[in-house]
Structure formats: C-alpha cells, structure tokens
C-alpha cells in the first residue's frame, strides 16, 4: 500500500517499518529525495512516482516540524 496521507505515511514508517524519525534521519532523507540527480531519488520516483516522492518530502518536513 502506498500511503495517501501524512497519517498513513507516519503510521507506515514508525509502526509498520519501525523507523525512528530522528532529526538526522529526516534531514538526510529530505536532502536525498530533493536532489533530482541522486540515484536514490531517481529510483524512488521510478518505483513510486514523482508525486509520491514529493508527498514524502512534504511529510518528512511536517514530521520534522512536529518534533
């Protein structure tokens, strides 16, 4: 399932995947996903679509602000 909302994404990342959204993790992931030339960003867009990549960037920023 590809999350459609922040709440779905947050639950997926923190509960289902067990990822701790630390400041360091969030910062690094935003940097990678915002870099359209980074191999991980390219692969992410190929797998899930560019719209979802942009959503994840937005949700990461939202999670960072909520810390």
Biopython code that builds the backbone (N, CA, C, O; Angstrom):
import numpy as np
from Bio.PDB.StructureBuilder import StructureBuilder

atoms = [
    (1, "UNK", "N", (0.826, -1.183, 0.000)),
    (1, "UNK", "CA", (0.000, 0.000, 0.000)),
    (1, "UNK", "C", (0.873, 1.251, 0.000)),
    (1, "UNK", "O", (1.825, 1.352, 0.775)),
    (2, "UNK", "N", (0.556, 2.171, -0.844)),
    (2, "UNK", "CA", (1.249, 3.461, -0.867)),
    (2, "UNK", "C", (0.394, 4.452, -0.076)),
    (2, "UNK", "O", (-0.764, 4.684, -0.422)),
    (3, "UNK", "N", (0.955, 5.034, 0.978)),
    (3, "UNK", "CA", (0.186, 5.978, 1.793)),
    (3, "UNK", "C", (-0.297, 7.174, 0.972)),
    (3, "UNK", "O", (0.400, 7.674, 0.089)),
    (4, "UNK", "N", (-1.511, 7.611, 1.292)),
    (4, "UNK", "CA", (-2.109, 8.761, 0.605)),
    (4, "UNK", "C", (-2.128, 10.011, 1.475)),
    (4, "UNK", "O", (-2.312, 11.120, 0.973)),
    (5, "UNK", "N", (-1.938, 9.829, 2.791)),
    (5, "UNK", "CA", (-1.992, 10.954, 3.724)),
    (5, "UNK", "C", (-0.780, 10.912, 4.652)),
    (5, "UNK", "O", (-0.083, 9.902, 4.753)),
    (6, "UNK", "N", (-0.553, 12.026, 5.317)),
    (6, "UNK", "CA", (0.528, 12.095, 6.302)),
    (6, "UNK", "C", (0.331, 11.042, 7.386)),
    (6, "UNK", "O", (1.276, 10.351, 7.767)),
    (7, "UNK", "N", (-0.898, 10.921, 7.882)),
    (7, "UNK", "CA", (-1.178, 9.982, 8.964)),
    (7, "UNK", "C", (-0.872, 8.543, 8.540)),
    (7, "UNK", "O", (-0.268, 7.786, 9.301)),
    (8, "UNK", "N", (-1.287, 8.165, 7.329)),
    (8, "UNK", "CA", (-0.993, 6.825, 6.815)),
    (8, "UNK", "C", (0.511, 6.618, 6.679)),
    (8, "UNK", "O", (1.035, 5.573, 7.064)),
    (9, "UNK", "N", (1.202, 7.612, 6.133)),
    (9, "UNK", "CA", (2.653, 7.527, 5.946)),
    (9, "UNK", "C", (3.354, 7.411, 7.301)),
    (9, "UNK", "O", (4.236, 6.570, 7.476)),
    (10, "UNK", "N", (2.961, 8.256, 8.260)),
    (10, "UNK", "CA", (3.588, 8.260, 9.579)),
    (10, "UNK", "C", (3.432, 6.901, 10.254)),
    (10, "UNK", "O", (4.388, 6.369, 10.818)),
    (11, "UNK", "N", (2.235, 6.344, 10.194)),
    (11, "UNK", "CA", (1.986, 5.021, 10.776)),
    (11, "UNK", "C", (2.819, 3.953, 10.075)),
    (11, "UNK", "O", (3.407, 3.088, 10.724)),
    (12, "UNK", "N", (2.864, 4.019, 8.758)),
    (12, "UNK", "CA", (3.634, 3.057, 7.970)),
    (12, "UNK", "C", (5.116, 3.102, 8.352)),
    (12, "UNK", "O", (5.739, 2.062, 8.566)),
    (13, "UNK", "N", (5.666, 4.294, 8.434)),
    (13, "UNK", "CA", (7.094, 4.454, 8.720)),
    (13, "UNK", "C", (7.421, 4.082, 10.166)),
    (13, "UNK", "O", (8.348, 3.312, 10.420)),
    (14, "UNK", "N", (6.661, 4.627, 11.105)),
    (14, "UNK", "CA", (7.029, 4.463, 12.515)),
    (14, "UNK", "C", (6.541, 3.152, 13.127)),
    (14, "UNK", "O", (7.249, 2.548, 13.932)),
    (15, "UNK", "N", (5.356, 2.710, 12.761)),
    (15, "UNK", "CA", (4.783, 1.497, 13.375)),
    (15, "UNK", "C", (5.115, 0.250, 12.544)),
    (15, "UNK", "O", (5.709, -0.705, 13.046)),
    (16, "UNK", "N", (4.723, 0.279, 11.271)),
    (16, "UNK", "CA", (4.889, -0.899, 10.416)),
    (16, "UNK", "C", (6.360, -1.195, 10.120)),
    (16, "UNK", "O", (6.787, -2.349, 10.136)),
    (17, "UNK", "N", (7.131, -0.132, 9.848)),
    (17, "UNK", "CA", (8.547, -0.313, 9.492)),
    (17, "UNK", "C", (9.484, -0.151, 10.686)),
    (17, "UNK", "O", (10.646, -0.553, 10.622)),
    (18, "UNK", "N", (8.987, 0.434, 11.770)),
    (18, "UNK", "CA", (9.801, 0.597, 12.970)),
    (18, "UNK", "C", (10.938, 1.590, 12.832)),
    (18, "UNK", "O", (11.965, 1.458, 13.499)),
    (19, "UNK", "N", (10.765, 2.590, 11.967)),
    (19, "UNK", "CA", (11.808, 3.596, 11.754)),
    (19, "UNK", "C", (11.605, 4.743, 12.726)),
    (19, "UNK", "O", (10.507, 5.289, 12.839)),
    (20, "UNK", "N", (12.670, 5.104, 13.428)),
    (20, "UNK", "CA", (12.659, 6.239, 14.341)),
    (20, "UNK", "C", (12.950, 7.498, 13.530)),
    (20, "UNK", "O", (14.037, 7.646, 12.971)),
    (21, "UNK", "N", (11.988, 8.390, 13.470)),
    (21, "UNK", "CA", (12.147, 9.607, 12.680)),
    (21, "UNK", "C", (12.949, 10.654, 13.459)),
    (21, "UNK", "O", (12.410, 11.651, 13.940)),
    (22, "UNK", "N", (14.235, 10.395, 13.563)),
    (22, "UNK", "CA", (15.119, 11.335, 14.245)),
    (22, "UNK", "C", (15.366, 12.541, 13.344)),
    (22, "UNK", "O", (15.129, 12.489, 12.137)),
    (23, "UNK", "N", (15.841, 13.612, 13.940)),
    (23, "UNK", "CA", (16.157, 14.810, 13.167)),
    (23, "UNK", "C", (17.186, 14.497, 12.081)),
    (23, "UNK", "O", (17.061, 14.956, 10.945)),
    (24, "UNK", "N", (18.198, 13.718, 12.437)),
    (24, "UNK", "CA", (19.250, 13.358, 11.498)),
    (24, "UNK", "C", (18.695, 12.537, 10.324)),
    (24, "UNK", "O", (19.023, 12.803, 9.168)),
    (25, "UNK", "N", (17.856, 11.541, 10.626)),
    (25, "UNK", "CA", (17.265, 10.708, 9.580)),
    (25, "UNK", "C", (16.422, 11.555, 8.631)),
    (25, "UNK", "O", (16.557, 11.460, 7.411)),
    (26, "UNK", "N", (15.554, 12.381, 9.205)),
    (26, "UNK", "CA", (14.670, 13.220, 8.389)),
    (26, "UNK", "C", (15.481, 14.157, 7.507)),
    (26, "UNK", "O", (15.202, 14.275, 6.314)),
    (27, "UNK", "N", (16.474, 14.822, 8.071)),
    (27, "UNK", "CA", (17.294, 15.766, 7.317)),
    (27, "UNK", "C", (17.989, 15.094, 6.151)),
    (27, "UNK", "O", (17.992, 15.626, 5.041)),
    (28, "UNK", "N", (18.577, 13.934, 6.385)),
    (28, "UNK", "CA", (19.283, 13.221, 5.322)),
    (28, "UNK", "C", (18.335, 12.749, 4.226)),
    (28, "UNK", "O", (18.655, 12.854, 3.042)),
    (29, "UNK", "N", (17.165, 12.228, 4.613)),
    (29, "UNK", "CA", (16.210, 11.744, 3.615)),
    (29, "UNK", "C", (15.671, 12.889, 2.763)),
    (29, "UNK", "O", (15.497, 12.734, 1.554)),
    (30, "UNK", "N", (15.406, 14.033, 3.384)),
    (30, "UNK", "CA", (14.933, 15.193, 2.618)),
    (30, "UNK", "C", (16.000, 15.603, 1.613)),
    (30, "UNK", "O", (15.687, 15.853, 0.450)),
    (31, "UNK", "N", (17.255, 15.673, 2.045)),
    (31, "UNK", "CA", (18.346, 16.054, 1.141)),
    (31, "UNK", "C", (18.426, 15.110, -0.054)),
    (31, "UNK", "O", (18.567, 15.557, -1.192)),
    (32, "UNK", "N", (18.337, 13.828, 0.199)),
    (32, "UNK", "CA", (18.424, 12.835, -0.880)),
    (32, "UNK", "C", (17.224, 12.952, -1.816)),
    (32, "UNK", "O", (17.393, 13.007, -3.034)),
    (33, "UNK", "N", (16.030, 12.989, -1.264)),
    (33, "UNK", "CA", (14.830, 12.984, -2.097)),
    (33, "UNK", "C", (14.619, 14.283, -2.864)),
    (33, "UNK", "O", (13.981, 14.284, -3.917)),
    (34, "UNK", "N", (15.150, 15.389, -2.346)),
    (34, "UNK", "CA", (15.043, 16.664, -3.065)),
    (34, "UNK", "C", (16.050, 16.795, -4.198)),
    (34, "UNK", "O", (15.891, 17.648, -5.071)),
    (35, "UNK", "N", (17.077, 15.966, -4.193)),
    (35, "UNK", "CA", (18.119, 16.015, -5.219)),
    (35, "UNK", "C", (17.706, 15.129, -6.396)),
    (35, "UNK", "O", (17.876, 13.911, -6.354)),
    (36, "UNK", "N", (17.164, 15.749, -7.443)),
    (36, "UNK", "CA", (16.663, 15.007, -8.600)),
    (36, "UNK", "C", (17.738, 14.209, -9.321)),
    (36, "UNK", "O", (17.420, 13.361, -10.154)),
    (37, "UNK", "N", (19.008, 14.468, -9.015)),
    (37, "UNK", "CA", (20.098, 13.735, -9.665)),
    (37, "UNK", "C", (20.635, 12.600, -8.798)),
    (37, "UNK", "O", (21.460, 11.809, -9.255)),
    (38, "UNK", "N", (20.176, 12.517, -7.557)),
    (38, "UNK", "CA", (20.644, 11.463, -6.645)),
    (38, "UNK", "C", (20.012, 10.134, -7.056)),
    (38, "UNK", "O", (18.812, 10.071, -7.324)),
    (39, "UNK", "N", (20.805, 9.095, -7.103)),
    (39, "UNK", "CA", (20.330, 7.783, -7.554)),
    (39, "UNK", "C", (19.142, 7.291, -6.734)),
    (39, "UNK", "O", (18.224, 6.685, -7.287)),
    (40, "UNK", "N", (19.144, 7.539, -5.437)),
    (40, "UNK", "CA", (18.022, 7.096, -4.601)),
    (40, "UNK", "C", (16.738, 7.845, -4.941)),
    (40, "UNK", "O", (15.660, 7.250, -4.943)),
    (41, "UNK", "N", (16.837, 9.134, -5.225)),
    (41, "UNK", "CA", (15.660, 9.916, -5.609)),
    (41, "UNK", "C", (15.121, 9.441, -6.956)),
    (41, "UNK", "O", (13.909, 9.343, -7.151)),
    (42, "UNK", "N", (16.025, 9.150, -7.876)),
    (42, "UNK", "CA", (15.633, 8.651, -9.197)),
    (42, "UNK", "C", (14.931, 7.301, -9.060)),
    (42, "UNK", "O", (13.873, 7.082, -9.650)),
    (43, "UNK", "N", (15.523, 6.404, -8.281)),
    (43, "UNK", "CA", (14.931, 5.078, -8.085)),
    (43, "UNK", "C", (13.586, 5.164, -7.361)),
    (43, "UNK", "O", (12.647, 4.441, -7.693)),
    (44, "UNK", "N", (13.503, 6.041, -6.384)),
    (44, "UNK", "CA", (12.256, 6.228, -5.642)),
    (44, "UNK", "C", (11.142, 6.656, -6.592)),
    (44, "UNK", "O", (10.038, 6.113, -6.549)),
    (45, "UNK", "N", (11.438, 7.638, -7.456)),
    (45, "UNK", "CA", (10.448, 8.127, -8.414)),
    (45, "UNK", "C", (10.046, 7.046, -9.409)),
    (45, "UNK", "O", (8.879, 6.955, -9.789)),
    (46, "UNK", "N", (10.997, 6.235, -9.829)),
    (46, "UNK", "CA", (10.681, 5.141, -10.756)),
    (46, "UNK", "C", (9.760, 4.113, -10.103)),
    (46, "UNK", "O", (8.845, 3.599, -10.746)),
    (47, "UNK", "N", (9.998, 3.816, -8.834)),
    (47, "UNK", "CA", (9.201, 2.815, -8.126)),
    (47, "UNK", "C", (7.816, 3.327, -7.722)),
    (47, "UNK", "O", (6.819, 2.622, -7.883)),
    (48, "UNK", "N", (7.758, 4.547, -7.199)),
    (48, "UNK", "CA", (6.532, 5.044, -6.589)),
    (48, "UNK", "C", (5.921, 6.252, -7.292)),
    (48, "UNK", "O", (4.799, 6.647, -6.974)),
    (49, "UNK", "N", (6.634, 6.835, -8.230)),
    (49, "UNK", "CA", (6.144, 8.020, -8.934)),
    (49, "UNK", "C", (6.656, 9.299, -8.295)),
    (49, "UNK", "O", (6.938, 9.355, -7.098)),
    (50, "UNK", "N", (6.766, 10.312, -9.121)),
    (50, "UNK", "CA", (7.300, 11.582, -8.635)),
    (50, "UNK", "C", (6.337, 12.271, -7.669)),
    (50, "UNK", "O", (6.770, 12.943, -6.733)),
    (51, "UNK", "N", (5.050, 12.108, -7.892)),
    (51, "UNK", "CA", (4.070, 12.712, -6.981)),
    (51, "UNK", "C", (4.251, 12.173, -5.571)),
    (51, "UNK", "O", (4.215, 12.933, -4.604)),
    (52, "UNK", "N", (4.446, 10.864, -5.451)),
    (52, "UNK", "CA", (4.641, 10.286, -4.122)),
    (52, "UNK", "C", (5.961, 10.755, -3.504)),
    (52, "UNK", "O", (6.026, 11.007, -2.301)),
    (53, "UNK", "N", (7.009, 10.872, -4.319)),
    (53, "UNK", "CA", (8.294, 11.389, -3.809)),
    (53, "UNK", "C", (8.097, 12.781, -3.221)),
    (53, "UNK", "O", (8.604, 13.077, -2.139)),
    (54, "UNK", "N", (7.369, 13.627, -3.924)),
    (54, "UNK", "CA", (7.112, 14.987, -3.434)),
    (54, "UNK", "C", (6.249, 14.957, -2.169)),
    (54, "UNK", "O", (6.452, 15.758, -1.257)),
    (55, "UNK", "N", (5.294, 14.035, -2.120)),
    (55, "UNK", "CA", (4.481, 13.885, -0.902)),
    (55, "UNK", "C", (5.358, 13.484, 0.276)),
    (55, "UNK", "O", (5.225, 14.041, 1.366)),
    (56, "UNK", "N", (6.251, 12.526, 0.066)),
    (56, "UNK", "CA", (7.121, 12.068, 1.148)),
    (56, "UNK", "C", (8.018, 13.200, 1.642)),
    (56, "UNK", "O", (8.235, 13.337, 2.846)),
    (57, "UNK", "N", (8.536, 14.006, 0.726)),
    (57, "UNK", "CA", (9.346, 15.168, 1.129)),
    (57, "UNK", "C", (8.505, 16.080, 2.024)),
    (57, "UNK", "O", (8.963, 16.520, 3.079)),
    (58, "UNK", "N", (7.288, 16.356, 1.600)),
    (58, "UNK", "CA", (6.393, 17.214, 2.382)),
    (58, "UNK", "C", (6.098, 16.605, 3.744)),
    (58, "UNK", "O", (6.101, 17.313, 4.751)),
    (59, "UNK", "N", (5.841, 15.295, 3.786)),
    (59, "UNK", "CA", (5.536, 14.627, 5.044)),
    (59, "UNK", "C", (6.757, 14.583, 5.953)),
    (59, "UNK", "O", (6.622, 14.699, 7.171)),
    (60, "UNK", "N", (7.936, 14.416, 5.383)),
    (60, "UNK", "CA", (9.164, 14.454, 6.189)),
    (60, "UNK", "C", (9.316, 15.839, 6.835)),
    (60, "UNK", "O", (9.672, 15.952, 8.008)),
    (61, "UNK", "N", (9.045, 16.868, 6.062)),
    (61, "UNK", "CA", (9.141, 18.225, 6.603)),
    (61, "UNK", "C", (8.104, 18.444, 7.696)),
    (61, "UNK", "O", (8.386, 19.094, 8.702)),
    (62, "UNK", "N", (6.914, 17.906, 7.502)),
    (62, "UNK", "CA", (5.871, 18.007, 8.508)),
    (62, "UNK", "C", (6.280, 17.278, 9.785)),
    (62, "UNK", "O", (6.078, 17.793, 10.884)),
    (63, "UNK", "N", (6.851, 16.088, 9.646)),
    (63, "UNK", "CA", (7.308, 15.328, 10.797)),
    (63, "UNK", "C", (8.432, 16.073, 11.523)),
    (63, "UNK", "O", (8.515, 16.047, 12.751)),
    (64, "UNK", "N", (9.286, 16.730, 10.756)),
    (64, "UNK", "CA", (10.389, 17.495, 11.358)),
    (64, "UNK", "C", (9.846, 18.638, 12.192)),
    (64, "UNK", "O", (10.340, 18.894, 13.290)),
    (65, "UNK", "N", (8.838, 19.327, 11.686)),
    (65, "UNK", "CA", (8.246, 20.445, 12.422)),
    (65, "UNK", "C", (7.518, 19.964, 13.675)),
    (65, "UNK", "O", (7.448, 20.682, 14.673)),
    (66, "UNK", "N", (6.977, 18.745, 13.618)),
    (66, "UNK", "CA", (6.212, 18.212, 14.743)),
    (66, "UNK", "C", (7.107, 17.724, 15.878)),
    (66, "UNK", "O", (6.617, 17.440, 16.971)),
    (67, "UNK", "N", (8.393, 17.627, 15.636)),
    (67, "UNK", "CA", (9.319, 17.121, 16.654)),
    (67, "UNK", "C", (9.417, 18.055, 17.820)),
    (67, "UNK", "O", (10.153, 17.783, 18.768)),
]
sb = StructureBuilder()
sb.init_structure("model")
sb.init_model(0)
sb.init_chain("A")
sb.init_seg("    ")
for serial, (resi, resn, name, xyz) in enumerate(atoms, 1):
    if name == "N":
        sb.init_residue(resn, " ", resi, " ")
    sb.init_atom(name, np.array(xyz, "f"), 0.0, 1.0, " ", f" {name:<3s}", serial, name[0])
structure = sb.get_structure()
